Amino acid sequence: MSDNQDAKIATADALTLLLHNQHAICAAIEEMTKWLAENGMGLAAANAMAAMETLDTNAQCITDAIMRIRQS
């Protein structure tokens, strides 16, 4: 395999791990958001929801980048 192909694989693998971290962080924030909402912390829950939306958007962009790298 060429060095360039090895670099692409390593980059895609690293991005995949970051994506897994992104999903784990989102799951943790989701649990905290649920607790906040159930305990009358509506504003904090809304802020957490906004953070999750950002994570979701960025996760999709990371997924797209991984696919482009793996297909090149």
N, C-alpha and C positions, 0 to 999 in steps of 0.2 A: 504494500500500500504506500502511496506517496505521502510525504510529509504534510502536504496540503490536505489530503483526505483524512489523515490522522488528526490534524488540527480541527477540521470540521466535525469529526466524530466527538472529539473531546469537548468542543464548544457546545454541541447539541446535548451531550450528556450532562454538562455543567448546567445548562439552561433547564434541562429536565429536572434536575435536583432542586434548582431554585423554584421551579414551578410547583414541585411537591411541597416545598416550604411555604409557598404562597397559599396553597390550599389548606395547609395545616393552620396557618395564621388566621385565615378567613374562618375556619371552623371554630377556633378559639374565640374570636371576636363575636361570632354568631351566638355562642353559648353565653358570653357575657352580656350581649345585647338582650337576649331573652331574659336573663336575670334582672337586668336594669329595668326593662319594661314591666316585669312582674312586680317590681318593688318601687314603682312610682317615680322612676328616674327617666321620664319621657325624653327630656332634652339630651341627656347622655346617651340614651338608646338611639335617638335619631342621629346623633353624631357618629355613633358606632356603625349604624347602617350606611352612612355616607362613606365611611372608611371601607366597608365591605364592598360597596359599589366600585370604588377605586381599585381594590384588589381584584375584583372580577374583570374589570376592563383591562387591567394590566396583565392578568393571567391569560386572557385571550390573545393579547399582543405577543406575549412570550410563546404561547402555543404556535401562533402563526410563524414566528421567527424560527422555532425549532423545526417545523415542517419544511420551511424554505431551505434551511441548512441541510437537513437530511436528504432532501430531494436534489440538492446541487451536486 
